[in-house]
Amino acid sequence: MGPETAPPPKLPCIDLSSNKLIPGTPLWDRTAAEVLHASAEFGFFEAVYPAIDASERRVMFARLAELFTLPLETKWRNTHDRPYHGFIGGLPRASVSTSPMMLRRVMEYKPPVPSPDTVISLKPHTDTNFITVLCENSGGLEVLVDDNGGSGAFAPLVATMPGSLFVFIGDAFMVAWSNGRLKSVPHRVVLREDKPRLSTGLFMVPEGGWMIEAPEELISDENPRRLYRPFEYFDILSRCYLNPMNMSGQQVFNELLRL
């Protein structure tokens, strides 16, 4: 039995819709402060971003439904030389590369047959990348809101604004650029209806081959040294996927990189 479900948390909601959101303006500075506070306190937030309107979302999810009904041999033609790109069989997700810095992933979660009332379709985890932006066609996403020594309760994320997106801080951002200042929160997917759930995500990852470390400006009196040694992202990603102890991404980062 998985962790109990808690009431929905008070979700940090940040408006990114204004065309006056320009670097150097007071509005930009206030919004940046809101993003920093939400990322450090919660590790996630709801982003109001209406550039993707309701009709475009409907078309997108209709096309995704068509994608997942394609024959397996057709899906396997989507291959890529880079690790963790292309169609991944045997997992409830398919990934499509869009640039060296970002990964777009489309996911379909199906309840087992016969389906119980509640199914944990994607087990609790943190994202190993820098930033994740999720767009859903239905509910089911839950976050850990009360750690309680590792046995806390998960709560459903319920959007407060139509058409908003969910933004999560990943382990690499928490460890590397923020020097431990930001939070990477465990989350999971739970199905409570006997129908598939579709989701598309944008996963920001660094260019391969570069060493990553906290910038000098984050070394201060409160944090007089770097908390983690420099690392190459895809090397750590491989260790996260292939570690024999089945450690979480956060555990791999702490085990291998913590100074």
C-alpha positions in Angstrom: 0.0 0.0 0.0 1.4 3.4 -1.0 1.5 6.6 1.2 -1.8 8.0 2.2 -3.5 10.8 0.3 -3.7 14.3 1.9 -5.9 17.2 1.0 -4.7 19.3 -1.9 -2.0 21.8 -0.8 -2.2 25.5 -1.2 -0.5 25.7 -4.6 1.9 28.5 -5.4 0.4 30.1 -8.5 2.6 32.5 -10.5 1.3 34.6 -13.4 3.6 34.5 -16.4 1.1 35.8 -18.9 1.9 39.5 -19.0 3.5 40.9 -22.1 5.1 43.4 -19.8 7.2 40.7 -18.1 10.5 42.1 -19.4 14.0 41.7 -17.7 15.0 44.6 -15.6 11.4 45.9 -14.9 9.8 45.9 -11.4 7.3 43.3 -12.6 10.1 41.0 -13.7 11.9 41.3 -10.4 8.7 40.6 -8.4 7.9 37.6 -10.5 11.4 36.3 -10.2 11.2 36.6 -6.4 7.9 34.6 -6.5 9.5 31.9 -8.6 12.5 31.7 -6.3 10.4 31.5 -3.1 8.1 28.8 -4.6 11.2 26.8 -5.8 12.9 27.0 -2.5 9.9 26.5 -0.2 7.9 23.9 -2.3 10.0 22.7 -5.2 7.1 23.3 -7.6 4.5 25.9 -8.6 1.5 26.4 -11.0 2.4 28.7 -13.9 -0.4 30.7 -15.6 0.6 30.7 -19.2 -2.3 31.1 -21.6 -0.2 31.2 -24.8 -1.4 27.6 -25.3 -5.2 28.1 -25.6 -7.8 25.4 -24.9 -8.4 24.5 -28.5 -4.7 23.9 -29.1 -4.6 21.7 -26.0 -7.5 19.6 -27.3 -5.8 19.1 -30.6 -2.5 18.2 -29.0 -4.0 15.6 -26.7 -6.2 14.2 -29.6 -3.0 13.7 -31.6 -1.2 12.1 -28.6 -4.1 9.6 -28.3 -3.6 8.7 -31.9 0.2 8.3 -31.3 -0.3 5.8 -28.6 -2.7 3.7 -30.7 0.0 3.2 -33.4 1.4 -0.3 -33.8 4.4 -1.1 -31.7 6.6 -1.7 -34.8 5.8 1.9 -36.0 6.7 3.4 -32.6 10.0 1.5 -32.6 11.0 3.4 -35.8 11.5 6.5 -33.7 15.1 5.9 -32.7 17.9 8.2 -31.6 21.6 7.8 -31.0 21.5 9.8 -27.8 20.6 7.9 -24.5 17.0 8.2 -23.2 15.7 9.6 -26.5 13.1 8.1 -28.9 10.4 5.6 -28.1 10.9 3.6 -24.8 8.9 0.4 -24.8 7.8 -1.3 -21.6 7.5 2.0 -19.8 4.4 4.3 -19.5 6.0 7.0 -21.6 7.5 7.9 -25.0 10.1 10.6 -25.4 10.8 12.9 -28.3 14.0 15.1 -28.5 13.6 18.7 -29.5 17.0 20.3 -28.8 20.2 19.6 -27.0 19.0 21.6 -24.0 15.4 20.3 -23.7 13.5 17.0 -23.9 9.9 16.9 -24.7 8.2 13.7 -23.4 4.7 12.5 -24.0 3.2 10.0 -21.6 0.2 7.7 -21.4 -0.7 6.1 -18.2 -3.1 3.2 -18.3 -4.8 1.5 -15.4 -4.4 -2.3 -15.2 -7.2 -4.6 -16.2 -9.2 -5.2 -14.1 -8.6 -1.8 -12.5 -8.9 -1.2 -8.7 -10.3 2.1 -7.5 -6.9 3.7 -7.1 -3.7 2.7 -9.0 -0.2 4.3 -8.5 0.7 4.4 -12.2 4.1 6.2 -11.8 5.8 5.5 -8.5 7.0 8.4 -6.3 10.2 10.0 -7.7 12.0 13.2 -8.2 13.2 14.4 -11.6 16.9 14.2 -12.3 16.9 17.1 -14.8 16.9 20.8 -14.1 13.3 22.0 -14.7 10.2 20.1 -15.7 7.1 21.7 -17.1 4.0 19.5 -17.3 0.7 19.8 -19.2 -2.1 17.3 -18.4 -5.4 16.4 -19.9 -6.8 15.2 -16.5 -5.8 15.0 -12.9 -3.7 12.3 -11.2 -0.5 14.2 -10.4 0.3 14.2 -6.6 3.2 15.7 -4.6 4.6 14.7 -1.2 3.5 17.4 1.2 4.5 16.0 4.6 7.8 14.1 4.7 7.4 12.6 8.2 10.8 10.9 8.0 10.1 9.5 4.5 6.6 8.2 5.1 4.6 11.3 4.5 1.3 11.9 2.6 0.8 12.7 -1.0 -1.7 15.3 -2.1 -3.3 15.9 -5.5 -2.2 18.9 -7.5 -5.4 20.8 -8.6 -4.9 23.7 -11.0 -6.4 26.9 -9.7 -6.5 28.5 -13.2 -7.7 26.8 -16.5 -4.9 26.2 -18.9 -2.1 26.5 -16.4 1.1 24.4 -16.3 2.9 22.6 -13.4 6.6 23.5 -13.0 8.9 21.2 -10.9 12.5 21.8 -9.8 14.8 18.8 -10.7 17.6 17.2 -8.7 20.4 18.7 -10.9 19.1 22.2 -10.4 18.7 21.7 -6.6 22.2 20.2 -6.4 24.2 22.1 -9.0 23.1 25.7 -9.8 21.3 26.4 -6.5 24.0 24.9 -4.2 21.2 23.1 -2.3 19.0 26.2 -2.0 16.1 25.0 -4.1 13.9 21.9 -3.4 13.2 18.9 -5.5 9.9 17.4 -4.3 8.8 13.7 -4.8 5.7 13.3 -6.9 3.7 10.4 -8.4 0.8 9.7 -10.8 -2.3 8.1 -9.4 -5.2 6.8 -11.6 -8.7 6.8 -10.0 -10.6 6.3 -13.2 -10.7 3.4 -15.6 -9.4 5.4 -18.6 -6.0 6.4 -19.9 -4.4 9.7 -18.7 -2.3 11.7 -21.1 0.5 14.1 -20.2 3.2 16.0 -22.1 6.3 17.4 -20.4 9.2 19.7 -21.2 12.4 18.6 -19.4 15.3 21.0 -19.4 18.6 19.2 -19.5 22.2 20.6 -19.9 24.3 20.0 -23.0 26.4 16.8 -22.7 30.1 17.0 -22.1 30.1 20.1 -19.8 31.0 20.0 -16.1 28.3 21.5 -13.9 28.8 23.3 -10.6 27.2 26.0 -8.5 28.2 29.5 -9.7 30.4 31.8 -7.6 27.6 34.2 -6.8 25.9 31.4 -4.8 28.9 31.0 -2.5 28.1 33.3 0.4 28.5 33.7 4.2 25.5 31.4 4.7 27.0 28.9 2.2 30.8 29.5 2.3 31.6 26.5 0.0 30.1 24.4 -2.7 28.1 21.6 -1.3 28.5 19.2 -4.3 31.5 18.4 -6.5 31.3 19.3 -10.2 29.6 16.6 -12.5 28.7 15.8 -16.1 25.0 15.4 -16.3 24.6 12.4 -18.6 27.2 10.5 -16.5 25.1 11.0 -13.4 21.9 10.3 -15.3 23.3 6.9 -16.3 24.2 6.1 -12.7 20.6 7.1 -11.7 19.1 4.6 -14.2 21.6 1.8 -13.7 22.5 2.0 -10.0 22.3 -1.6 -8.4 20.9 -0.3 -5.1 17.9 1.2 -6.8 18.6 4.5 -5.2 16.5 7.6 -6.0 18.0 10.4 -8.1 18.5 12.5 -4.9 20.2 9.6 -3.2 22.6 9.1 -6.2 23.4 12.9 -6.2 24.1 12.8 -2.5 26.0 9.6 -2.5 28.3 10.5 -5.4 28.6 14.3 -5.3 28.0 15.6 -1.7 31.2 17.1 -0.3 
